[in-house]
Amino acid sequence: PFVNLQIRAIYMHCVICFISSVPEDWILVEGVEPLEEVELTFALKQQNVKQMEELLKLVSDPDSHQYGKHLSLEEVAALVQPSQLTEKVVRNWLQSHGVKNCHTVVTRDFLQCVMTVQVAEALLPGAKFHRYSRDSHTVLRSTSLYSIHKDVYQHLDFVGGVHRFPPKGKDISKGWEGARQSALGYHLGVTPSVIRSRYNLTEKDVGTATNNSQAVAQFLEQYYNPADLAEFMSLFAGGFTHMSAVERVVGTQGGGKAGIEASLDVEYIMSSGANISTWVFTNPGRHETQEPFLQWMLLLSNMSAVPWVHTISYGDDEDSLSDAYMNRINIEFMKAGLRGISMLFASGDSGAGCRHLTKERNTFRPSFPASSPYVTTVGGTSFKNPFKLTYEVTDYISGGGFSNVFAMPDYQGGAVQAYLKNVQPLPPQTYFNITGRAYPDLAALSDNYWVVTNRVPVPWVSGTSASTPVVGGMLSLINDQRFLKGLPSLGFINPRLYKLQGKGLYDVTEGCHLSCLDDKVEGKGFCASPSWDPVTGWGTPNYPALLKALMD
């Protein structure tokens, strides 16, 4: 009666087509007592996915008569909620194992259930939970093959909380690298005034609309400190109207020290998108089996009113995730776009990345969700002259490339094909998927930021974690102006962004990002070029011009 994951290639009968190995930084601590509790997330098959995709194209295309006619959460739910049969089969399966402590979301396409380890291992034959530790953080995970009952597998996309290990938070202070230290003493660094000056924001470019809001989402045990935010604003936000406190925290803020990543996100979305109500989604997780990123997605499926712009500095290698998981998360991004929400993700800080397939063969390594066709991905730049407000060039860490999982969406086909045709030499085609979704979509400064964390001003913080909230804040300001004129939110901006063909953006045409250190590419990935490129996208914002281009 069960379908084993190993036979997927023959029968296509598995739900999770990914068998986890334990990342090197996680240490097996111990087995788990049978009566310990775990919380698993069951992603139920949705209806009308193709219809939803077509509808998203229409509401996001400025040339469509349906442009901007976004749906409410309840309307999205009516479109995608699972069939009665799917709900019945999954619930009966769970109840037959005594699983009753479950809750769902408005869209009814997720079930989160608490059960004992003993029950979880009976529900998923082959699963064997252990406790793993990294630093002070522990998780419960199973790394073994498991089976789903054959009557149930076709009603599920994946089961969360079994295999995936949380990715490691990255060190985003690359300014400490040896080769750059000589300049550090002289660089005044990037502050809100530098951002506003470079991107032509005046003191009047602040939020005034009452119905506007923006958000950052934090994972990986990252927390911001309200005192740090207030201190940052007092030091660096003179000269323009701003807020010095977060409007709402969704989730539970952890204790202990503030994280640089969290401080960076909040401080720069609130100084770029100044005077706009800001939320922080924070996801420490109630159970050791929870996946914080998944928790955040579930929250969005359960809240009728959420901010219009979300910026997220989080990612994983595509090859570390199952296709089933990524495809379902893509649908969650579609749901957000249909509601008029703009999702911005950092492109990553590893350039094109590098995956070592064999001793002799490497390929570039795309990142997800940066590679999703349904989010706006933000790359990074540096000043040409690090001591002055000059034009921008590629930041060598700026993540970018081509997805190995998702096909190139229609909205970017022309721009990407022009790059592939006109730029020579390209890396060897064995290193990347020429037909995949290409990213990033645009960029901003990502080098040498000032951040206040744990009440101390810290210089030289870098990464696309910095550029993403900066762009998010500017899109929030544009939403603000749209709302004052009775226009809808920007929503999923990519189709419109690519139709602008660089209008409203500073084109970045110098520099390459890093990749594999081997004799074929010698550490060089893709290079910037006129128009779109897979290092800086269409370029960086020229706020007044971008505002004008997006105001109808």
Salt bridges, closest charged atoms under 4 A:
ASP25 OD2 - ARG134 NH1 3.11
GLU30 OE2 - ARG131 NH1 2.98
GLU36 OE1 - ARG131 NH2 2.57
GLU39 OE2 - ARG286 NH2 3.53
GLU53 OE1 - LYS50 NZ 3.38
GLU54 OE2 - LYS57 NZ 3.68
ASP61 OD1 - LYS499 NZ 2.73
ASP63 OD2 - LYS499 NZ 2.59
GLU87 OE1 - ARG108 NH2 2.85
ASP109 OD2 - ARG328 NH2 3.68
ASP109 OD2 - LYS335 NZ 2.67
ASP135 OD2 - LYS168 NZ 3.74
ASP151 OD2 - HIS149 ND1 3.85
ASP151 OD1 - LYS150 NZ 3.33
ASP157 OD1 - LYS45 NZ 2.96
ASP157 OD2 - ARG328 NH1 2.88
GLU221 OE2 - HIS137 ND1 3.14
GLU231 OE1 - ARG455 NH2 3.91
GLU261 OE1 - LYS170 NZ 3.74
GLU288 OE1 - ARG131 NH2 2.82
GLU291 OE1 - ARG164 NH1 3.04
ASP316 OD2 - ARG164 NH2 2.90
ASP317 OD2 - ARG365 NE 3.44
ASP319 OD1 - ARG355 NE 3.81
ASP319 OD1 - ARG365 NH2 2.74
GLU332 OE2 - ARG328 NE 2.93
GLU332 OE1 - LYS335 NZ 2.73
GLU392 OE2 - ARG198 NE 2.60
ASP395 OD1 - LYS174 NZ 3.25
ASP410 OD2 - LYS57 NZ 3.84
ASP441 OD1 - ARG437 NH1 2.79
ASP447 OD1 - LYS174 NZ 3.05
ASP447 OD2 - ARG180 NH2 2.66
GLU510 OE1 - LYS384 NZ 3.07
ASP552 OD1 - ARG496 NH2 2.16
